């Protein structure tokens, strides 16, 4: 999957992620005004698409989204060797996440826009996993949110997020550490270890395999409710 954070002057930031959300490569192109380096941008896109067998291009709906969509649609029309599609996703709150301490810890060597491109791609894979990284009030929960007690607002929103996560459950093969930490029985340390083991060893096939791979926390993973290995 190829995530695209559209922009004009600073260029479109690109991020390739695998089916677990792990970042594989970052790039930048300038297919939109005022640079209009269309040919160069197409070459970069095609290189990444061929290198990682990209099947889907995910474009954020922010600034320059319309122009970027037109460019991608034209690009797809030129590629006859593989089936390729594109989608537009809502990038509300992506800039807040990208500049947060959480994003800095996750991707210390990347700039804000590059982190945003990764988040845009992941939002299509597992929207809940990305949105829990952002304070709900930063996404937009009503025009009067600043008129109420911020402490009570934070407590109420956190309760709603936790309830939603535990009601729906999470996919252990795509969930971020932030999302996993909302699952009852999973603390932040266990959540980070799950993601670390997944990045190093690939997808979990079942909870038994997880327990064998890392006995120190695998037993907990087998008994935690709300985790799915699809």
C-alpha positions as a Markdown table, in Angstrom:
| # | Residue | x | y | z |
|---|---|---|---|---|
| 1 | Unk | 0.0 | 0.0 | 0.0 |
| 2 | Unk | 1.3 | 3.4 | -0.9 |
| 3 | Unk | 0.2 | 6.4 | 1.2 |
| 4 | Unk | 0.3 | 9.9 | -0.3 |
| 5 | Unk | 0.2 | 13.1 | 1.7 |
| 6 | Unk | -0.6 | 15.7 | -1.0 |
| 7 | Unk | 0.9 | 19.2 | -1.0 |
| 8 | Unk | 1.8 | 22.0 | -3.5 |
| 9 | Unk | 5.1 | 23.7 | -2.8 |
| 10 | Unk | 6.6 | 21.1 | -0.5 |
| 11 | Unk | 5.6 | 18.2 | -2.7 |
| 12 | Unk | 3.7 | 15.0 | -2.1 |
| 13 | Unk | 5.2 | 12.8 | 0.6 |
| 14 | Unk | 5.0 | 9.0 | -0.2 |
| 15 | Unk | 5.1 | 6.1 | 2.2 |
| 16 | Unk | 5.0 | 2.4 | 1.4 |
| 17 | Unk | 3.7 | 0.1 | 4.1 |
| 18 | Unk | 3.2 | -3.6 | 4.2 |
| 19 | Unk | 0.1 | -5.4 | 5.2 |
| 20 | Unk | 0.9 | -5.1 | 8.9 |
| 21 | Unk | 1.4 | -1.3 | 8.6 |
| 22 | Unk | 5.2 | -1.5 | 8.8 |
| 23 | Unk | 6.9 | 1.3 | 6.9 |
| 24 | Unk | 9.1 | 0.1 | 4.1 |
| 25 | Unk | 10.2 | 3.2 | 2.2 |
| 26 | Unk | 9.7 | 7.0 | 2.1 |
| 27 | Unk | 9.9 | 9.3 | -0.9 |
| 28 | Unk | 8.8 | 12.8 | -2.1 |
| 29 | Unk | 7.6 | 13.9 | -5.5 |
| 30 | Unk | 6.4 | 17.2 | -7.0 |
| 31 | Unk | 3.6 | 16.5 | -9.5 |
| 32 | Unk | 1.4 | 19.5 | -8.5 |
| 33 | Unk | 1.9 | 23.3 | -9.0 |
| 34 | Unk | 4.1 | 25.2 | -8.8 |
| 35 | Unk | 6.7 | 22.6 | -9.5 |
| 36 | Unk | 4.7 | 20.3 | -12.0 |
| 37 | Unk | 7.5 | 17.7 | -12.2 |
| 38 | Unk | 5.0 | 15.2 | -13.5 |
| 39 | Unk | 7.3 | 12.9 | -15.5 |
| 40 | Unk | 9.8 | 12.7 | -12.6 |
| 41 | Unk | 6.9 | 12.0 | -10.1 |
| 42 | Unk | 5.5 | 9.2 | -12.3 |
| 43 | Unk | 9.0 | 7.6 | -12.4 |
| 44 | Unk | 9.2 | 7.6 | -8.6 |
| 45 | Unk | 5.7 | 6.2 | -8.2 |
| 46 | Unk | 6.3 | 3.4 | -10.8 |
| 47 | Unk | 9.6 | 2.5 | -9.1 |
| 48 | Unk | 7.9 | 2.1 | -5.7 |
| 49 | Unk | 4.9 | 0.3 | -7.2 |
| 50 | Unk | 7.1 | -2.3 | -9.0 |
| 51 | Unk | 9.6 | -2.7 | -6.1 |
| 52 | Unk | 6.9 | -3.5 | -3.5 |
| 53 | Unk | 4.1 | -4.8 | -5.7 |
| 54 | Unk | 1.8 | -2.0 | -4.5 |
| 55 | Unk | -1.9 | -2.8 | -5.1 |
| 56 | Unk | -3.5 | 0.3 | -3.6 |
| 57 | Unk | -2.6 | 4.0 | -3.5 |
| 58 | Unk | -4.2 | 5.9 | -0.6 |
| 59 | Unk | -4.5 | 9.7 | -0.9 |
| 60 | Unk | -5.2 | 12.1 | 1.9 |
| 61 | Unk | -8.1 | 14.5 | 1.4 |
| 62 | Unk | -6.1 | 17.7 | 2.4 |
| 63 | Unk | -4.5 | 20.4 | 0.4 |
| 64 | Unk | -3.8 | 19.5 | -3.3 |
| 65 | Unk | -5.8 | 16.3 | -2.9 |
| 66 | Unk | -7.8 | 17.0 | -6.1 |
| 67 | Unk | -4.7 | 17.6 | -8.3 |
| 68 | Unk | -3.0 | 14.6 | -6.8 |
| 69 | Unk | -6.0 | 12.4 | -7.5 |
| 70 | Unk | -6.0 | 13.5 | -11.1 |
| 71 | Unk | -2.3 | 12.7 | -11.4 |
| 72 | Unk | -2.7 | 9.2 | -9.8 |
| 73 | Unk | -5.7 | 8.4 | -12.0 |
| 74 | Unk | -3.6 | 9.2 | -15.1 |
| 75 | Unk | -0.7 | 7.2 | -13.7 |
| 76 | Unk | -2.9 | 4.1 | -13.1 |
| 77 | Unk | -4.1 | 4.4 | -16.7 |
| 78 | Unk | -0.6 | 4.1 | -17.9 |
| 79 | Unk | 0.3 | 1.0 | -15.8 |
| 80 | Unk | -0.9 | -2.1 | -17.7 |
| 81 | Unk | 1.2 | -4.7 | -15.9 |
| 82 | Unk | -0.7 | -4.9 | -12.7 |
| 83 | Unk | -4.1 | -4.3 | -11.1 |
| 84 | Unk | -3.9 | -1.0 | -9.3 |
| 85 | Unk | -6.5 | 1.2 | -7.6 |
| 86 | Unk | -6.6 | 4.4 | -5.5 |
| 87 | Unk | -8.8 | 5.7 | -2.7 |
| 88 | Unk | -9.2 | 9.0 | -0.8 |
| 89 | Unk | -9.2 | 8.9 | 3.0 |
| 90 | Unk | -10.0 | 11.5 | 5.6 |
| 91 | Unk | -6.8 | 12.8 | 7.1 |
| 92 | Unk | -8.4 | 14.7 | 10.0 |
| 93 | Unk | -6.0 | 14.9 | 12.9 |
| 94 | Unk | -3.1 | 13.4 | 10.9 |
| 95 | Unk | -1.0 | 16.6 | 11.4 |
| 96 | Unk | -1.7 | 16.5 | 15.1 |
| 97 | Unk | -0.4 | 12.9 | 15.3 |
| 98 | Unk | 2.6 | 13.6 | 13.1 |
| 99 | Unk | 3.9 | 16.3 | 15.4 |
| 100 | Unk | 3.1 | 14.4 | 18.6 |
| 101 | Unk | 5.6 | 12.8 | 21.0 |
| 102 | Unk | 4.2 | 9.4 | 20.1 |
| 103 | Unk | 5.0 | 9.9 | 16.4 |
| 104 | Unk | 8.4 | 11.2 | 17.2 |
| 105 | Unk | 9.1 | 8.1 | 19.3 |
| 106 | Unk | 7.7 | 5.8 | 16.5 |
| 107 | Unk | 9.6 | 7.5 | 13.6 |
| 108 | Unk | 12.4 | 9.7 | 15.1 |
| 109 | Unk | 14.3 | 10.0 | 11.8 |
| 110 | Unk | 11.3 | 11.2 | 9.7 |
| 111 | Unk | 9.8 | 14.7 | 9.4 |
| 112 | Unk | 6.2 | 15.6 | 10.1 |
| 113 | Unk | 4.9 | 15.2 | 6.6 |
| 114 | Unk | 6.6 | 11.8 | 6.1 |
| 115 | Unk | 4.9 | 10.5 | 9.3 |
| 116 | Unk | 1.6 | 11.9 | 8.0 |
| 117 | Unk | 1.9 | 9.8 | 4.8 |
| 118 | Unk | 2.4 | 6.7 | 6.8 |
| 119 | Unk | -0.6 | 7.5 | 9.0 |
| 120 | Unk | -2.7 | 8.1 | 5.8 |
| 121 | Unk | -1.8 | 4.6 | 4.5 |
| 122 | Unk | -2.5 | 2.9 | 7.8 |
| 123 | Unk | -5.9 | 4.6 | 8.1 |
| 124 | Unk | -7.3 | 2.5 | 5.4 |
| 125 | Unk | -5.8 | -0.7 | 6.8 |
| 126 | Unk | -7.0 | -0.2 | 10.3 |
| 127 | Unk | -8.7 | 3.2 | 11.0 |
| 128 | Unk | -9.1 | 2.6 | 14.7 |
| 129 | Unk | -5.5 | 1.8 | 15.1 |
| 130 | Unk | -4.5 | 5.2 | 13.8 |
| 131 | Unk | -7.3 | 7.3 | 15.3 |
| 132 | Unk | -6.6 | 6.2 | 18.9 |
| 133 | Unk | -3.2 | 7.8 | 18.6 |
| 134 | Unk | -4.9 | 11.2 | 18.3 |
| 135 | Unk | -6.8 | 12.9 | 21.1 |
| 136 | Unk | -10.5 | 12.7 | 20.2 |
| 137 | Unk | -11.0 | 16.4 | 20.7 |
| 138 | Unk | -8.3 | 17.0 | 18.0 |
| 139 | Unk | -10.4 | 15.2 | 15.5 |
| 140 | Unk | -13.4 | 17.3 | 16.2 |
| 141 | Unk | -16.1 | 16.3 | 18.7 |
| 142 | Unk | -18.3 | 19.4 | 18.6 |
| 143 | Unk | -17.9 | 23.2 | 18.6 |
| 144 | Unk | -18.6 | 23.5 | 22.3 |
| 145 | Unk | -15.8 | 21.2 | 23.5 |
| 146 | Unk | -13.8 | 24.1 | 24.9 |
| 147 | Unk | -16.7 | 25.3 | 27.1 |
| 148 | Unk | -16.7 | 22.2 | 29.3 |
| 149 | Unk | -14.4 | 20.9 | 31.9 |
| 150 | Unk | -11.3 | 19.6 | 30.1 |
| 151 | Unk | -10.6 | 17.0 | 32.7 |
| 152 | Unk | -14.2 | 15.6 | 32.5 |
| 153 | Unk | -14.1 | 15.8 | 28.7 |
| 154 | Unk | -10.8 | 13.8 | 28.6 |
| 155 | Unk | -12.1 | 11.2 | 31.0 |
| 156 | Unk | -15.4 | 10.8 | 29.0 |
| 157 | Unk | -13.6 | 10.5 | 25.6 |
| 158 | Unk | -11.1 | 8.1 | 26.9 |
| 159 | Unk | -13.9 | 5.9 | 28.3 |
| 160 | Unk | -15.7 | 5.9 | 25.0 |
| 161 | Unk | -12.5 | 5.0 | 23.1 |
| 162 | Unk | -11.7 | 2.2 | 25.5 |
| 163 | Unk | -15.3 | 0.8 | 25.3 |
| 164 | Unk | -15.3 | 0.9 | 21.5 |
| 165 | Unk | -11.9 | -0.9 | 21.3 |
| 166 | Unk | -13.0 | -3.7 | 23.6 |
| 167 | Unk | -16.4 | -4.0 | 22.0 |
| 168 | Unk | -15.1 | -4.2 | 18.5 |
| 169 | Unk | -11.8 | -6.0 | 19.2 |
| 170 | Unk | -8.5 | -5.5 | 17.4 |
| 171 | Unk | -6.5 | -7.3 | 14.7 |
| 172 | Unk | -3.2 | -8.2 | 16.4 |
| 173 | Unk | -1.5 | -8.2 | 13.0 |
| 174 | Unk | -2.2 | -4.6 | 12.2 |
| 175 | Unk | -2.9 | -2.9 | 15.5 |
| 176 | Unk | -0.5 | -0.2 | 16.8 |
| 177 | Unk | 0.9 | -0.3 | 20.3 |
| 178 | Unk | -1.4 | 2.6 | 21.1 |
| 179 | Unk | -4.5 | 0.6 | 20.1 |
| 180 | Unk | -3.4 | -2.6 | 21.8 |
| 181 | Unk | -2.9 | -0.7 | 25.1 |
| 182 | Unk | -6.7 | 0.0 | 25.1 |
| 183 | Unk | -7.5 | -3.7 | 25.2 |
| 184 | Unk | -8.3 | -5.0 | 28.7 |
| 185 | Unk | -5.4 | -7.0 | 30.0 |
| 186 | Unk | -2.8 | -5.4 | 27.8 |
| 187 | Unk | -0.6 | -2.7 | 29.3 |
| 188 | Unk | 1.7 | -0.4 | 27.3 |
| 189 | Unk | 4.8 | -2.6 | 27.8 |
| 190 | Unk | 3.0 | -5.7 | 26.5 |
| 191 | Unk | 1.6 | -3.7 | 23.6 |
| 192 | Unk | 5.0 | -2.5 | 22.5 |
| 193 | Unk | 6.4 | -6.1 | 22.8 |
| 194 | Unk | 3.7 | -7.5 | 20.6 |
| 195 | Unk | 4.4 | -4.9 | 17.9 |
| 196 | Unk | 8.2 | -5.4 | 18.2 |
| 197 | Unk | 7.8 | -9.2 | 17.9 |
| 198 | Unk | 5.5 | -8.8 | 14.9 |
| 199 | Unk | 7.9 | -6.5 | 13.1 |
| 200 | Unk | 10.8 | -8.9 | 13.7 |
| 201 | Unk | 9.0 | -12.2 | 12.9 |
| 202 | Unk | 6.0 | -11.4 | 10.7 |
| 203 | Unk | 2.3 | -12.0 | 11.2 |
| 204 | Unk | 0.8 | -14.1 | 14.0 |
| 205 | Unk | -1.1 | -17.1 | 12.7 |
| 206 | Unk | -2.7 | -17.9 | 16.0 |
| 207 | Unk | -2.3 | -17.3 | 19.8 |
| 208 | Unk | -0.5 | -20.6 | 20.3 |
| 209 | Unk | 2.2 | -19.6 | 17.8 |
| 210 | Unk | 2.6 | -16.2 | 19.6 |
| 211 | Unk | 3.1 | -18.0 | 22.9 |
| 212 | Unk | 5.7 | -20.3 | 21.5 |
| 213 | Unk | 7.5 | -17.3 | 19.9 |
| 214 | Unk | 7.8 | -15.3 | 23.1 |
| 215 | Unk | 6.9 | -17.2 | 26.3 |
| 216 | Unk | 7.4 | -14.1 | 28.5 |
| 217 | Unk | 4.3 | -12.4 | 27.1 |
| 218 | Unk | 2.8 | -15.0 | 24.8 |
| 219 | Unk | 0.8 | -16.6 | 27.6 |
| 220 | Unk | -0.9 | -13.3 | 28.2 |
| 221 | Unk | -1.6 | -12.9 | 24.6 |
| 222 | Unk | -3.4 | -16.2 | 24.5 |
| 223 | Unk | -5.7 | -15.3 | 27.3 |
| 224 | Unk | -6.5 | -11.7 | 26.4 |
| 225 | Unk | -10.0 | -11.2 | 25.0 |
| 226 | Unk | -10.5 | -8.8 | 22.1 |
| 227 | Unk | -7.4 | -9.8 | 20.1 |
| 228 | Unk | -7.9 | -11.4 | 16.7 |
| 229 | Unk | -5.3 | -13.0 | 14.4 |
| 230 | Unk | -7.0 | -13.0 | 11.0 |
